[in-house]
């Protein structure tokens, strides 16, 4: 069921076991995939599962049986609509006994404020190493104070990596007893099934040569400028035709397009934009690369492991919780251009090594299948 805009609240669901998540959007991103899986699992034990979506976007993840509420349109600003959003969220949370903010910053701040005003206990989900992210904000000190206040008063905090838990403890003095780590779940059979879908003919041509694939929004922390520089060097060393494909959209598109032209990579590097189904592209790629300088716990690594792709990834704390160097993937310093080139070259020149690493990654990802986590999910999202 979907509720759009302001509305009259129905009768309270007294006596029912109900849970509401608050998220910025339900567009086709990593956090949205995870929330879709979580709500699907919780439907088995909760009488009512709801998702309050701050911004309505063009495409959404929907789960049958979950009730969705939309506050504002994508082009509208949260800051200029703060009071209408709070009013609507206040009406909605009266129907639920568990309230969870699911994305850092705006969604979690609104959850904390609204729950406090309505005297409701609340939980927050942490999906990144917050201290590294707020350094790029205009007012990092203000956000630091908000985090200490909002997160500090939460009944429980769910982190998607040990790294994000340690970050909360080190930088914001959050009580360790209220922090729980719950890794992102993945639907392995669903991923495998969707990977079999066809892609358009003009894009299938991109996979005629060996192909390196990256997936993620076009933003600073994804470190794509470094990847482009590494790929340019790789082309000169590796004497076979190769291509680099990047799936995702974001504010750095123009910068990356200009770099592609300046590095003379227009015939070998392609920005494919957002794709509703990334799995057929991932299945066809020879190598998956994840060069981020900052991350939460990336879904795309799990997806690459499911489809048995050799992985090159940044040696940052959250990624090292899944990838062990030379055991189930290759790690490199995201600030070291030569390390990135060497790792990619090693897999291009040694397919047998790639196959071995990919098989080990597939074994590792089995433990992340959401069917193995259903009981843990229900326990985690319980105040």
BANU-167084 format. One record per residue: residue number from 0; residue in three letters; x, y, z of N, C-alpha, C in turn. Coordinates in steps of 0.05 Angstrom, whole numbers. Layout:
<rs>
  nr rest   n.c1   n.c2   n.c3  ca.c1  ca.c2  ca.c3   c.c1   c.c2   c.c3
 NUM  ALA      X      Y      Z      X      Y      Z      X      Y      Z
...
</rs>
This chain:
<rs>
  nr rest   n.c1   n.c2   n.c3  ca.c1  ca.c2  ca.c3   c.c1   c.c2   c.c3
   0  UNK     17    -24      0      0      0      0     18     25      0
   1  UNK     11     45    -16     27     69    -18     10     93    -11
   2  UNK     20    110      6      8    135     14     25    158      3
   3  UNK     13    177    -12     27    198    -25     19    225    -15
   4  UNK     38    240     -2     31    266      8     17    265     35
   5  UNK      6    287     44     -8    289     69    -34    274     68
   6  UNK    -43    263     90    -67    246     90    -77    244    118
   7  UNK   -101    233    121   -113    229    147   -103    202    158
   8  UNK    -95    202    183    -85    177    195   -108    159    202
   9  UNK   -104    133    195   -124    113    202   -123    106    231
  10  UNK   -141     89    240   -142     82    268   -116     68    277
  11  UNK   -109     73    301    -84     61    312    -85     31    312
  12  UNK    -62     19    309    -60    -11    308    -52    -21    335
  13  UNK    -67    -13    356    -61    -22    383    -61    -52    385
  14  UNK    -41    -62    399    -40    -91    402    -25   -105    380
  15  UNK    -19    -91    359     -5   -103    336     25    -98    339
  16  UNK     41   -116    328     70   -113    328     78    -99    302
  17  UNK     87    -74    304     91    -58    280    118    -44    280
  18  UNK    129    -40    256    156    -28    254    156     -9    230
  19  UNK    168     14    233    170     35    212    199     42    207
  20  UNK    207     42    182    234     51    174    231     79    161
  21  UNK    251     96    166    252    122    153    277    123    136
  22  UNK    274    130    110    296    130     91    294    154     73
  23  UNK    316    163     62    315    187     45    301    182     19
  24  UNK    307    161      5    293    153    -20    292    122    -20
  25  UNK    275    111    -38    275     82    -43    284     77    -72
  26  UNK    302     95    -82    312     91   -109    330     67   -110
  27  UNK    341     61   -133    355     35   -137    384     36   -128
  28  UNK    388     42   -102    415     42    -91    420     19    -72
  29  UNK    444     18    -60    451     -4    -43    435     -5    -18
  30  UNK    432     17     -4    416     17     21    388      9     16
  31  UNK    377     18     -7    349     11    -14    346    -19    -19
  32  UNK    365    -31    -32    364    -60    -37    364    -75    -10
  33  UNK    381    -65      8    383    -78     35    357    -75     50
  34  UNK    345    -51     50    320    -46     64    298    -63     52
  35  UNK    297    -66     26    277    -83     13    279   -112     24
  36  UNK    303   -122     26    306   -149     37    299   -151     66
  37  UNK    306   -131     81    300   -131    110    270   -130    115
  38  UNK    256   -112    101    227   -110    105    213   -136     95
  39  UNK    223   -148     75    211   -173     65    214   -195     87
  40  UNK    237   -196    100    241   -216    121    223   -209    146
  41  UNK    221   -184    153    206   -176    177    176   -180    173
  42  UNK    166   -181    149    138   -186    144    129   -213    156
  43  UNK    148   -231    160    141   -257    171    135   -257    201
  44  UNK    145   -236    215    142   -235    244    128   -210    254
  45  UNK    125   -190    237    111   -165    245     84   -164    232
  46  UNK     64   -153    247     37   -150    236     37   -128    215
  47  UNK     54   -108    219     54    -86    199     83    -75    197
  48  UNK     92    -73    172    118    -62    166    114    -38    147
  49  UNK    125    -15    155    122      9    139    149     22    132
  50  UNK    149     37    111    173     53    103    164     81     97
  51  UNK    175    100    112    170    128    107    193    139     89
  52  UNK    186    147     65    206    156     45    205    186     43
  53  UNK    227    199     49    227    228     49    223    239     21
  54  UNK    238    229      2    236    239    -26    226    218    -45
  55  UNK    206    225    -60    195    207    -81    211    209   -106
  56  UNK    223    187   -115    239    188   -139    225    173   -162
  57  UNK    238    174   -185    225    162   -209    222    132   -207
  58  UNK    243    119   -197    242     90   -194    245     82   -164
  59  UNK    232     60   -156    232     52   -128    234     22   -126
  60  UNK    245     13   -103    243    -14    -94    217    -17    -78
  61  UNK    200    -34    -86    175    -39    -71    174    -69    -63
  62  UNK    164    -74    -38    160   -101    -29    131   -104    -23
  63  UNK    119   -124    -35     90   -129    -31     84   -134     -1
  64  UNK     64   -121      9     57   -124     37     67   -102     55
  65  UNK     87    -87     46     98    -64     61     83    -39     54
  66  UNK     77    -22     74     63      3     69     84     25     66
  67  UNK     81     41     44    100     62     38     86     89     40
  68  UNK    101    108     51     91    136     54    112    154     42
  69  UNK    103    173     24    121    191     11    116    220     20
  70  UNK    137    234     26    134    261     37    135    283     16
  71  UNK    157    285      1    161    306    -18    171    295    -45
  72  UNK    171    312    -66    181    303    -92    211    306    -92
  73  UNK    223    292   -111    253    290   -112    266    318   -115
  74  UNK    253    335   -131    265    362   -136    262    381   -112
  75  UNK    245    374    -93    240    392    -70    263    388    -49
  76  UNK    268    409    -34    289    409    -14    278    402     13
  77  UNK    293    386     28    284    378     55    284    403     73
  78  UNK    304    420     71    306    443     89    282    462     87
  79  UNK    271    466     63    248    485     60    222    471     65
  80  UNK    223    444     68    198    429     74    200    414    100
  81  UNK    217    424    118    223    409    143    198    406    160
  82  UNK    183    427    164    159    425    182    137    407    170
  83  UNK    130    410    144    111    391    133    120    362    134
  84  UNK    146    357    130    156    329    133    153    319    161
  85  UNK    161    336    181    158    328    209    129    323    216
  86  UNK    111    340    206     83    336    212     73    310    201
  87  UNK     80    304    177     71    279    165     83    255    179
  88  UNK    109    256    185    122    234    199    110    230    227
  89  UNK    104    252    240     91    251    267     65    236    265
  90  UNK     49    241    244     24    227    241     28    197    236
  91  UNK     48    191    220     53    163    212     63    147    236
  92  UNK     81    158    252     94    142    273     74    135    295
  93  UNK     51    149    296     31    141    317     21    113    312
  94  UNK     24    103    288     13     76    281     33     54    287
  95  UNK     58     61    294     79     41    297     92     42    324
  96  UNK    102     19    334    114     18    360    145     17    358
  97  UNK    156     12    335    185     12    331    191     31    308
  98  UNK    209     50    312    217     70    292    246     68    287
  99  UNK    254     65    261    283     61    255    290     80    232
 100  UNK    310     98    238    322    114    216    341     96    201
 101  UNK    340     96    175    356     76    160    379     87    144
 102  UNK    380    113    139    403    124    126    415    147    141
 103  UNK    441    150    140    455    170    157    447    198    149
 104  UNK    451    215    169    446    244    167    416    251    164
 105  UNK    406    261    142    379    272    141    358    253    152
 106  UNK    357    228    143    336    210    152    339    204    182
 107  UNK    363    200    191    368    194    219    362    218    237
 108  UNK    370    242    227    364    266    243    334    270    246
 109  UNK    319    267    224    290    270    224    277    249    242
 110  UNK    287    225    241    276    203    258    280    210    287
 111  UNK    304    219    294    310    226    322    293    249    332
 112  UNK    291    270    316    275    293    324    246    287    327
 113  UNK    235    273    307    206    267    307    199    247    330
 114  UNK    216    227    333    211    207    355    212    221    382
 115  UNK    231    239    385    234    253    411    210    270    416
 116  UNK    201    285    396    178    303    399    153    287    406
 117  UNK    151    262    396    128    246    400    132    225    422
 118  UNK    155    228    437    161    210    460    160    181    452
 119  UNK    173    175    429    175    147    419    204    139    420
 120  UNK    209    114    429    237    104    427    244    100    398
 121  UNK    270    102    392    278     99    364    305     86    362
 122  UNK    309     74    338    335     61    331    346     76    307
 123  UNK    372     74    302    384     86    279    402     65    266
 124  UNK    404     66    239    422     49    224    445     66    214
 125  UNK    469     55    216    493     70    207    505     54    183
 126  UNK    508     67    161    516     54    136    542     63    124
 127  UNK    558     78    141    584     87    131    601     93    156
 128  UNK    626    100    151    643    111    172    638    141    172
 129  UNK    621    149    190    610    176    190    631    198    191
 130  UNK    652    194    207    672    215    210    686    222    184
 131  UNK    690    202    167    703    208    141    685    222    122
 132  UNK    659    218    125    639    230    106    634    259    113
 133  UNK    631    266    138    624    293    145    646    313    140
 134  UNK    671    304    136    692    322    129    688    337    103
 135  UNK    671    325     86    665    338     60    641    356     62
 136  UNK    628    358     86    605    375     89    614    404     94
 137  UNK    595    422     89    601    451     94    605    457    124
 138  UNK    589    443    141    590    449    170    595    423    185
 139  UNK    619    412    183    625    386    197    621    387    227
 140  UNK    627    410    239    625    412    269    596    410    277
 141  UNK    578    423    261    549    421    267    539    393    265
 142  UNK    547    379    244    539    351    241    551    333    263
 143  UNK    575    339    272    586    324    294    569    326    319
 144  UNK    560    351    325    543    355    348    516    341    345
 145  UNK    505    342    321    479    329    316    482    299    319
 146  UNK    504    288    309    508    259    311    510    251    341
 147  UNK    526    265    356    529    259    385    502    260    399
 148  UNK    485    280    392    459    283    405    439    262    395
 149  UNK    435    260    369    415    242    358    422    212    361
 150  UNK    447    206    355    455    178    356    459    170    386
 151  UNK    468    189    402    473    183    430    447    176    445
 152  UNK    424    188    436    399    183    449    383    160    438
 153  UNK    393    147    417    379    124    405    380    101    424
 154  UNK    358     85    424    357     61    440    377     40    431
 155  UNK    381     39    404    400     19    393    409     31    366
 156  UNK    434     24    359    446     32    333    455      6    319
 157  UNK    446      3    294    454    -20    278    474    -10    257
 158  UNK    499    -21    259    520    -14    240    523    -37    220
 159  UNK    529    -30    195    532    -51    175    561    -61    172
 160  UNK    579    -52    190    606    -62    190    618    -56    217
 161  UNK    639    -72    224    654    -67    248    668    -40    247
 162  UNK    676    -33    223    690     -7    219    672     17    226
 163  UNK    647     16    219    629     38    225    623     38    255
 164  UNK    622     15    268    619     13    297    643     26    311
 165  UNK    666     19    302    690     30    314    692     60    310
 166  UNK    683     69    287    683     98    281    664    113    301
 167  UNK    641    102    306    622    115    325    635    117    353
 168  UNK    648     95    361    660     95    388    683    115    390
 169  UNK    700    116    369    724    132    370    719    162    368
 170  UNK    699    169    351    696    197    345    672    210    359
 171  UNK    653    194    368    628    206    379    621    195    407
 172  UNK    639    179    418    635    169    446    608    156    450
 173  UNK    598    141    429    573    127    432    577    102    449
 174  UNK    559     97    468    561     74    485    561     48    469
 175  UNK    583     32    472    586      8    456    563    -12    461
 176  UNK    551    -11    484    530    -31    491    505    -28    474
 177  UNK    501     -4    463    477      0    446    483     -4    416
 178  UNK    508    -11    409    515    -14    381    516    -44    374
 179  UNK    503    -51    352    503    -78    342    511    -78    312
 180  UNK    527    -98    304    535   -100    276    518   -121    262
 181  UNK    507   -112    239    490   -130    223    499   -125    194
 182  UNK    513   -144    183    522   -141    155    499   -141    135
 183  UNK    503   -128    112    483   -127     92    475   -155     83
 184  UNK    450   -162     82    441   -187     71    440   -186     40
 185  UNK    440   -209     27    437   -210     -2    420   -234     -9
 186  UNK    404   -231    -30    387   -253    -39    402   -266    -62
 187  UNK    416   -288    -56    433   -302    -76    417   -313    -99
 188  UNK    396   -329    -95    381   -339   -118    369   -317   -136
 189  UNK    360   -295   -123    348   -273   -138    370   -260   -156
 190  UNK    393   -256   -144    416   -244   -159    423   -261   -183
 191  UNK    425   -287   -179    432   -305   -201    411   -305   -223
 192  UNK    385   -305   -215    364   -304   -235    364   -279   -251
 193  UNK    367   -256   -238    367   -230   -253    391   -228   -271
 194  UNK    413   -241   -264    437   -239   -281    433   -251   -308
 195  UNK    413   -268   -311    408   -281   -337    392   -264   -357
 196  UNK    383   -241   -348    368   -224   -366    386   -214   -389
 197  UNK    375   -208   -412    390   -198   -435    396   -169   -431
 198  UNK    417   -160   -445    422   -131   -446    420   -123   -476
 199  UNK    417    -97   -480    412    -88   -507    436    -93   -525
 200  UNK    432    -98   -550    453   -106   -569    476    -87   -570
 201  UNK    470    -61   -570    492    -41   -573    510    -41   -548
 202  UNK    500    -50   -525    516    -52   -501    530    -79   -499
 203  UNK    519    -99   -510    532   -126   -509    558   -125   -524
 204  UNK    561   -107   -544    586   -105   -559    609    -97   -541
 205  UNK    602    -83   -519    623    -74   -500    638    -97   -487
 206  UNK    626   -120   -488    638   -143   -474    653   -162   -493
 207  UNK    658   -153   -518    672   -169   -537    701   -173   -530
 208  UNK    713   -153   -516    740   -155   -506    739   -159   -476
 209  UNK    762   -163   -464    763   -165   -434    753   -139   -422
 210  UNK    736   -142   -402    722   -119   -391    725   -118   -361
 211  UNK    732    -93   -351    733    -87   -323    708    -71   -316
 212  UNK    694    -78   -295    669    -64   -288    670    -53   -260
 213  UNK    660    -28   -257    657    -15   -231    627     -7   -228
 214  UNK    617     -9   -204    589     -1   -199    588     17   -175
 215  UNK    575     40   -178    572     59   -156    567     87   -166
 216  UNK    555    103   -149    549    131   -157    574    146   -164
 217  UNK    571    165   -182    594    181   -191    599    203   -171
 218  UNK    613    197   -150    618    216   -129    647    213   -119
 219  UNK    655    233   -104    683    235    -96    694    210    -83
 220  UNK    679    199    -64    689    176    -48    693    151    -64
 221  UNK    681    149    -88    684    125   -104    711    124   -118
 222  UNK    726    147   -119    754    147   -128    757    140   -158
 223  UNK    738    147   -174    739    141   -202    761    155   -217
 224  UNK    769    180   -210    792    192   -224    817    175   -222
 225  UNK    822    164   -198    845    146   -195    842    121   -213
 226  UNK    818    110   -214    814     87   -231    819     93   -260
 227  UNK    810    116   -270    815    124   -298    845    126   -303
 228  UNK    860    138   -285    889    140   -288    902    113   -288
 229  UNK    893     95   -271    904     68   -270    898     53   -296
 230  UNK    873     57   -306    866     43   -331    883     53   -354
 231  UNK    889     78   -355    906     89   -376    934     76   -376
 232  UNK    945     73   -352    971     59   -350    969     30   -358
 233  UNK    947     18   -349    942    -11   -355    941    -16   -385
 234  UNK    928      2   -399    926     -1   -428    953     -2   -441
 235  UNK    972     14   -431    998     16   -443   1014    -10   -437
 236  UNK   1009    -22   -414   1025    -46   -406   1013    -72   -417
 237  UNK    987    -72   -419    973    -97   -427    966    -95   -456
 238  UNK    978   -112   -472    977   -108   -501    953   -122   -514
 239  UNK    931   -125   -500    907   -135   -511    885   -114   -507
 240  UNK    865   -113   -525    844    -93   -521    827    -98   -496
 241  UNK    823    -78   -480    807    -80   -455    789    -55   -453
 242  UNK    768    -59   -439    749    -37   -434    743    -34   -405
 243  UNK    736     -9   -397    727     -3   -370    699      8   -371
 244  UNK    681     -5   -357    653      4   -356    647     13   -327
 245  UNK    633     35   -325    625     45   -298    594     49   -298
 246  UNK    581     34   -281    552     37   -278    546     54   -254
 247  UNK    530     75   -258    524     94   -236    520    122   -247
 248  UNK    508    138   -231    504    166   -238    510    184   -214
 249  UNK    516    209   -220    522    227   -198    535    253   -206
 250  UNK    542    269   -187    551    296   -192    578    298   -205
 251  UNK    594    277   -206    620    278   -218    620    270   -248
 252  UNK    597    266   -259    597    257   -287    613    275   -306
 253  UNK    608    301   -304    622    319   -323    652    318   -319
 254  UNK    661    317   -294    690    315   -288    701    290   -300
 255  UNK    688    268   -297    697    242   -308    697    242   -338
 256  UNK    676    253   -350    675    255   -379    698    271   -390
 257  UNK    705    293   -377    727    309   -386    754    294   -382
 258  UNK    756    279   -361    781    263   -357    783    242   -378
 259  UNK    761    229   -385    762    208   -406    772    219   -432
 260  UNK    763    243   -439    772    256   -464    801    264   -462
 261  UNK    809    276   -439    837    286   -436    857    263   -436
 262  UNK    849    239   -426    866    216   -425    864    199   -450
 263  UNK    848    208   -469    844    194   -495    834    166   -490
 264  UNK    812    164   -474    800    138   -467    772    135   -478
 265  UNK    764    153   -496    736    153   -505    727    127   -519
 266  UNK    746    112   -530    739     87   -544    741     63   -526
 267  UNK    750     67   -501    753     44   -483    741     47   -455
 268  UNK    732     70   -448    719     75   -422    691     86   -427
 269  UNK    671     74   -414    643     81   -419    628     84   -392
 270  UNK    615    108   -389    598    113   -366    570    105   -374
 271  UNK    559     84   -363    534     73   -372    510     84   -357
 272  UNK    514    101   -337    492    112   -322    480     91   -303
 273  UNK    456     98   -292    442     79   -275    430     56   -291
 274  UNK    429     33   -280    416     10   -292    398     -3   -271
 275  UNK    373     -8   -279    354    -20   -260    364    -47   -252
 276  UNK    376    -62   -271    387    -88   -265    416    -89   -273
 277  UNK    434    -88   -253    463    -87   -259    474   -115   -263
 278  UNK    460   -136   -255    471   -162   -254    479   -174   -281
 279  UNK    464   -170   -303    474   -180   -329    500   -168   -337
 280  UNK    505   -143   -330    531   -130   -337    553   -142   -320
 281  UNK    547   -147   -295    567   -158   -276    574   -187   -285
 282  UNK    554   -202   -294    558   -230   -302    577   -231   -327
 283  UNK    575   -211   -345    591   -211   -369    619   -200   -366
 284  UNK    623   -186   -344    650   -173   -339    670   -194   -332
 285  UNK    696   -188   -337    718   -206   -330    729   -200   -303
 286  UNK    728   -175   -295    739   -166   -269    720   -145   -257
 287  UNK    716   -147   -231    701   -126   -217    720   -110   -200
 288  UNK    719    -83   -202    737    -66   -187    721    -47   -170
 289  UNK    730    -43   -145    716    -26   -126    738     -8   -113
 290  UNK    744     16   -124    767     32   -116    762     52    -94
 291  UNK    739     51    -80    731     72    -62    752     79    -40
 292  UNK    752    105    -33    769    113    -10    753    113     16
 293  UNK    726    112     13    709    111     37    684     95     30
 294  UNK    675     78     48    652     61     42    638     54     68
 295  UNK    614     43     65    601     29     86    608      0     84
 296  UNK    590    -17     76    595    -45     70    583    -50     43
 297  UNK    599    -48     21    588    -47     -6    573    -72    -15
 298  UNK    548    -68    -23    532    -90    -34    545   -102    -59
 299  UNK    557    -84    -76    567    -93   -101    589   -114    -98
 300  UNK    604   -113    -76    624   -135    -71    610   -162    -68
 301  UNK    588   -161    -52    573   -186    -48    562   -197    -74
 302  UNK    551   -178    -90    539   -186   -116    561   -197   -135
 303  UNK    584   -185   -135    606   -195   -152    614   -223   -143
 304  UNK    615   -227   -117    622   -254   -106    601   -275   -113
 305  UNK    575   -267   -112    554   -286   -119    558   -296   -148
 306  UNK    565   -277   -166    568   -284   -194    597   -293   -201
 307  UNK    613   -298   -180    640   -309   -183    658   -292   -202
 308  UNK    659   -266   -196    676   -248   -210    702   -243   -194
 309  UNK    725   -244   -207    750   -236   -193    748   -207   -184
 310  UNK    756   -201   -159    752   -175   -147    778   -161   -141
 311  UNK    780   -135   -149    801   -117   -140    787    -95   -124
 312  UNK    795    -91   -100    782    -71    -83    801    -56    -65
 313  UNK    792    -34    -55    808    -17    -37    813    -31    -10
 314  UNK    837    -28      0    844    -40     26    835    -21     49
 315  UNK    809    -15     49    798      1     71    783    -17     90
 316  UNK    779     -8    115    770    -26    136    744    -41    130
 317  UNK    723    -28    120    698    -44    115    702    -66     94
 318  UNK    717    -60     73    721    -80     52    737   -103     62
 319  UNK    757    -98     80    773   -119     91    758   -138    109
 320  UNK    734   -130    116    717   -148    132    705   -170    114
 321  UNK    706   -166     87    696   -187     69    719   -198     51
 322  UNK    737   -181     42    758   -190     24    784   -193     40
 323  UNK    796   -217     38    823   -222     48    842   -223     24
 324  UNK    863   -207     25    881   -204      2    893   -231     -6
 325  UNK    891   -237    -32    902   -261    -44    888   -286    -34
 326  UNK    866   -284    -20    850   -307    -12    824   -308    -27
 327  UNK    809   -286    -27    784   -285    -42    781   -259    -58
 328  UNK    804   -246    -63    805   -222    -79    832   -209    -75
 329  UNK    837   -187    -90    861   -172    -87    855   -144    -76
 330  UNK    871   -135    -57    867   -109    -44    890    -90    -52
 331  UNK    883    -65    -54    904    -45    -61    898    -19    -46
 332  UNK    919     -4    -40    916     22    -28    902     41    -47
 333  UNK    879     52    -40    864     69    -59    878     94    -67
 334  UNK    899    102    -52    915    125    -59    940    118    -74
 335  UNK    945     92    -79    969     83    -92    963     74   -120
 336  UNK    969     91   -140    962     85   -168    975     59   -177
 337  UNK   1000     56   -171   1015     32   -180   1003      6   -169
 338  UNK    995      6   -144    983    -18   -132    958    -26   -147
 339  UNK    941     -6   -154    917    -11   -168    922    -23   -196
 340  UNK    942    -12   -210    950    -22   -236    959    -51   -235
 341  UNK    977    -56   -216    988    -83   -213    967   -104   -207
 342  UNK    948    -97   -189    927   -116   -182    909   -122   -206
 343  UNK    902   -102   -221    885   -107   -245    901   -123   -266
 344  UNK    926   -116   -270    943   -129   -290    947   -159   -282
 345  UNK    950   -164   -257    954   -191   -247    930   -209   -255
 346  UNK    906   -199   -251    882   -215   -258    878   -217   -288
 347  UNK    885   -196   -303    882   -198   -332    901   -219   -344
 348  UNK    925   -220   -332    946   -238   -343    944   -266   -331
 349  UNK    928   -270   -310    927   -296   -297    898   -304   -291
 350  UNK    883   -312   -312    855   -320   -308    851   -342   -287
 351  UNK    870   -360   -285    867   -382   -266    867   -371   -237
 352  UNK    884   -352   -232    884   -339   -206    857   -326   -200
 353  UNK    847   -312   -220    821   -299   -217    799   -319   -211
 354  UNK    799   -342   -225    779   -362   -220    781   -373   -191
 355  UNK    805   -377   -182    809   -387   -154    799   -367   -134
 356  UNK    806   -342   -137    797   -322   -119    766   -319   -119
 357  UNK    755   -320   -143    726   -317   -146    711   -340   -133
 358  UNK    721   -364   -134    708   -387   -121    709   -384    -91
 359  UNK    731   -374    -81    733   -370    -52    714   -347    -43
 360  UNK    711   -327    -59    693   -305    -53    664   -315    -52
 361  UNK    658   -333    -71    631   -345    -72    625   -361    -46
 362  UNK    644   -376    -37    640   -390    -12    636   -371     12
 363  UNK    650   -349     12    648   -330     34    621   -317     34
 364  UNK    610   -311     10    585   -295      9    560   -312     16
 365  UNK    563   -338     17    541   -356     24    530   -349     51
 366  UNK    547   -340     70    538   -334     97    522   -309     98
 367  UNK    522   -293     76    507   -267     76    480   -270     64
 368  UNK    473   -294     54    446   -297     42    425   -291     63
 369  UNK    405   -276     55    385   -266     75    369   -288     88
 370  UNK    367   -311     75    353   -334     87    367   -344    112
 371  UNK    393   -340    112    409   -348    136    408   -327    158
 372  UNK    397   -304    152    397   -281    171    370   -273    181
 373  UNK    349   -287    172    322   -279    180    318   -276    210
 374  UNK    326   -296    225    323   -295    254    340   -273    266
 375  UNK    364   -269    256    382   -248    265    370   -220    260
 376  UNK    357   -217    236    345   -192    229    323   -184    248
 377  UNK    306   -204    254    284   -199    273    293   -191    300
 378  UNK    315   -204    310    326   -198    336    339   -170    336
 379  UNK    352   -163    314    367   -137    313    348   -114    314
 380  UNK    326   -115    299    307    -92    297    285    -95    318
 381  UNK    294   -100    343    275   -103    365    286    -87    389
 382  UNK    272    -66    396    281    -49    419    275    -64    445
</rs>
